[in-house]
Amino acid sequence: MSKTAQTRYLNEEDVASLLPPIEQQITLVERALRDVASGAAHQPPKMPLDLGGGAPFAHAMPAAIDGLGGRVAGAKWISGGGGAPISGVVLVERPGASGLRGIVAAAALTAARTAAVSGAGLHVAPPTTERARVGGALSAAIIGGGVQAVTHRAVLQRLAPGAPVAFYSRRAASELPLLPGDRIAISVHDAMKDADIIVTAVAFDTAPREIDLDSITLGATLLVVDYATTISGALVDALRTRGSVRILTDSASQFDATRAAGKLGSASTGVWPAADAQIGELLSRAASGGAPSGAVTTLVNHLGISACDLVLADAILTAAEERGVGTLLPR
């Protein structure tokens, strides 16, 4: 059977063994974010499917983007929540190359992509706290546990080496990716207080928490990967009364669609305002400077776009083809 008549399937173990180093993951998603911002990538908003009240979520996420070897098209199918584990696959095709190239398991890939986009957010929006502006030692907080805590701790270790992390999670300490110097906080306030970088990555079914305004240091960078579960629209409004705030996202159209669907707040909790810029826009402007001169609290609320999933899946598939990893399925 010829290779052109086969589709390569990569399971979660395959993907974990083939993920590129964190620096390369960030480079790949930064290129995707630039293409999304410029319009070079075709990135429609994700399509949620109504599975009925209380059911797990399911999203179909198509995109087309230039990968390492040419144009790549495909889609991610992701589902879970409501007590069910989150899992899915990414379908990858090279247009004009005789059909579906690969099926890539999406759990580990999604966790890596999410943290890599947070890394891109840190590149364009490092903290501007007083401590950061004078070159002092940084500190960080991660609210939440699970796989996002693991991947984000690894990214922070690369981009903010030596910065201790305070974790606040319902998980046991043995389940958290603690490194020397890290600690377990007794409350959200205890974790966030004085942190220059804050990651919010709690489960979407987590009950709302009251967060004091003074828990967030002026000029901190918040990497928000749990929609409005931790950081409410009302808290964003309160932050804006205190000082300069900017909101960045991965895709403005996705952000607007998510706001319109009521998933970035409500009348009772406050709705997130529109994003000020896309990460890819700031990446493209980085060479010309333009960084804030004073303390600006930055909220990087990225919702997950398949263009970033596709460039990672494309790189993983290329490595799998070179090493002969995966299962070849007849078409």
N, C-alpha and C positions, 0 to 999 in steps of 0.2 A: 504493500500500500504506500503510495507516495505521500510525502509530507504535506503536499498541498491539499490532500483530502482528509487531513486530521486537525483536530482542535486540541490544544494542550490544556489540561486541567491541573491547577495547582491548589493543593489543599492548604490548610492553615500551617501545618508543619513545613511544607515547602516554602510558603511565603516567609515565615519566620527565618528560615535559613538563607533566604535570598535578599532580604531587605538591605538596601545600601546603607552605608554609614550615615549618621545623623546629619552631618554637614552636607552630604550629597542629597539627602531627602529634602533639606531646606532649600538647596539650590534648585532642585526640580520644581518644587511647589512655587518658588518665587518666579520662575519663568512662566509657569501656568497662570499665576496671579497677574503678571504683567499682560499676558495675552488676553485674559478675561477683561481687564481694565481697558485695554486698547480696542477690544472688539475682534482681535485676531482669532480668538477662540469662540466657538458657538456654545454658549452656556445658558440654556433655559433654566428657569427656576425648577427645583425638584417638584415632583408630582406626588402629593400624598394621596393614599387610597383610603376610603372610608370602610373600615372593617367592622363597624358597629361599636356601640358604647362599651367602654372598658376593655376593648380588644387591644392587642399590641399594635404599634404603628407599622406602616409599610410605605416605603418611598421608592419611586422609580426616578432615576437621576441620569438623564442622557447628556452627552456633551461630545464635541469634536474639537481637537486641538492638535497642534504640531508636537509630535513626540521626538524621541532621539533619532528615529529612522524615517521620519515623514509624518504625514497626517494620520492621526489616530481617531477613530470614532468608537463609541460604545456607550455603556450605561452601567450604573450600579443599581442593584436591587438590594435594599437593606430593610430589615424588619426586626422587631423585638419590643421590649418595654412591657409595662404592665405585669412585671414578674417574670417575663420570658427573657432569655438571653438575647443580646443583639448580635445578629449575624447576617450574612448576605454574600453576594458574589459581584465581581466586576467583569463585564463582558467586553472584550477588546477586539477590535477589527481594524485592519488597515484597508481603507477603501481601495478597491481595484486589485486586492491581493487574494482573491478567491475565497472569500467567506470569513467566518469567525476564526480568529487567530487563537484566542485563549479565554479561559474561564478561571478567574483568580478569586480565591476565597478572600472575604473582605473584612473580617474582624480585626486581625492584626494590622492589615493595611490601613484601615480606617483610623485605628488608634495612632499609628505612626504619622499618617497624613495630618491628623488634627494637631498633634504636637509640633509637626514641622511648620504648619501655618502659624501657630503661635510663635515659633521661632522667627518666622518672617515678620510677624508683627513686632517682635522685640527689636529686630534689625531697624525697622523704620520708626519705631516709637519707643526708644529706651526710656527708662524712668528719668524724670527731671526733678526729682525731689532735691531738697537742699543738700542732702548727703551725696547724691549722685552728681550734682553739679560741681561739687568741690573735689570729686574723685575719691570719696570715702568708700568703705567696704559696704556692699549691698547686702540686703536680706530679702527673703521671699516667703510667700505663704502659698500653700495648696489647700483649697477647701474641697474635700471629697477624696475618695479612694479609688480602688479598682484600677483598670488598665490605663485610664487617662492620667492617674497620679504617677504611674510607672513611666509612661512615655514623656510626660512633662518634666518629671524630675531629671530624666536623662538629658532633655534639651536644656534645662536650666544649668545642669552641670557643665555643658559645653559653652553656653553663652554667658553665664554668670558664674564662672568657676570660683569656688570658695565661698559663695553666698549660702549661708545656712537657711534651711527651709523649715518653717513651722507648719505642721500638718494638723488639720482638724477634720476628722472623719468618724463615722460610726463604726468603722472597721477597727479590728485589734491592731496594736502596734506591729505584731508579727506579720501582718498582711500589707504593711506599707513599705515603700521603697526608701527606708531611712538610710542616710549616709552619715558619716561622722560629722558631728556638729548640728545635725537636725534634731528637732524635738517634736513632741506631741503637745498640742495646745489644748487648753481646757474649755475654750469657747471660740466662736468665730472671731469675736473681738480680740481675744488673746493672740490668735493666729495672725490676723491682719494688721494689728497695731504696729506702726513703724515700718511695715514692709514696703520695700521699693517696688517689688513685683508681686502681683497677686494672681493666682490661677483659680478660677471657680469652675469646678468640674463635678458637681454633684449629680446624682440620678434625677431624672426629670420628675419622678413621683415624690421627691423630697418636699416635705411641708415647708411653706415659706418661713423664713427666719427674719427677725427684726435685727437690722444692722445699723449700728450707730454711725452717724456721719463722721465722727472723729476716729472711727476704725480705719478709715482710708486716708493715708498721708497725702497731702497736697503734692501733686507731681508724680504720683505712683502710676505705673502701667498695670492695668488689669486685663488679663487674658481670659475672656469670658467664653466658655465653651458649653455652657448649660442654658443657653437662651436667656430667659429672665427668671430662672429658678432661684438664683442667689442674689443677683443685682436687679432690683425692680426698677421700673420706670420712675417711680416716685423718688427712689434714691438717686437716680441719674439727675433728676430735676433739682434735688437738694444739693448735689455736688456742684451743679452749675451756679447756684446762688452763692457758693463759697469761693469760686475761682474759675479759671479757664478750664474747660473740658472739651475734648474732641472724641468723636466716635468713629472708629474705623471698622471696616468689614471686608469680607472676601469678595462678595458680589453685591452691588447695590440693588440689582433687580431681585435677587434672592432675599435680601434683607427687607425690601419693601413688600414682597409677597408674603413673607413671614409675619410682618407687622399687620398686613391686611387680614391675614388669617387669624389674628388674635393670639398668636403664640409668642409675642414679645410684650406681654402685659395686658392688663384689663382696666376697666374703670375703677376697680377697687384697689389695685396695686400700682396703677399708673402705667402708661404705655411708653416704651422707649421712643425717643425722638428719632428722626431720620438720621442715617449715617452722614458724617461730614466728608468722608473720602473712602475710597477703596485702597486696600493695602498695595495692590499693584500700581496704582497711580503714584503713591509715595515712593515705591521702589524705582519707578521710572524717573522721578524727580531727584532721587538721592544724590546724583552726581552734581547737581546744581546747588546743593545745600538747602537752606530753608528750614532748618530745625528750630524748634521753639527756643527763644532766648531766656525765658523764665520758666516757672513751674506750671506745667500743663498736665492735668490728670487725663490720661488716655485710656479709653475703654475699647479694647479690640474684641468686638463681638463677632466671631466668625461662625457661620452656621453649617459649613460643610458643603463643598461643591464638587461635582464629579470631574471637572477638568483637572483638579489636583489629584483625585483618585486615579484618573486615567494615566497621567504622566508617571506616577509611581508604579501602576500595574504594568505599563509598557516597559519600564526599566527592569522590573522583576521578571517579566516574560523574556526579555532579551537575555538576561543572566541565566534563566532556566534553559533556554535554547542552547546557549553556549556550553552549559554543564550537563545537559541531558537530564534535567530534573523534571518531574511531573509525570502525569499519565496522559498518553495520547489516545484521544477518543475518535472513532470513525464518525464521519459526518453522514 
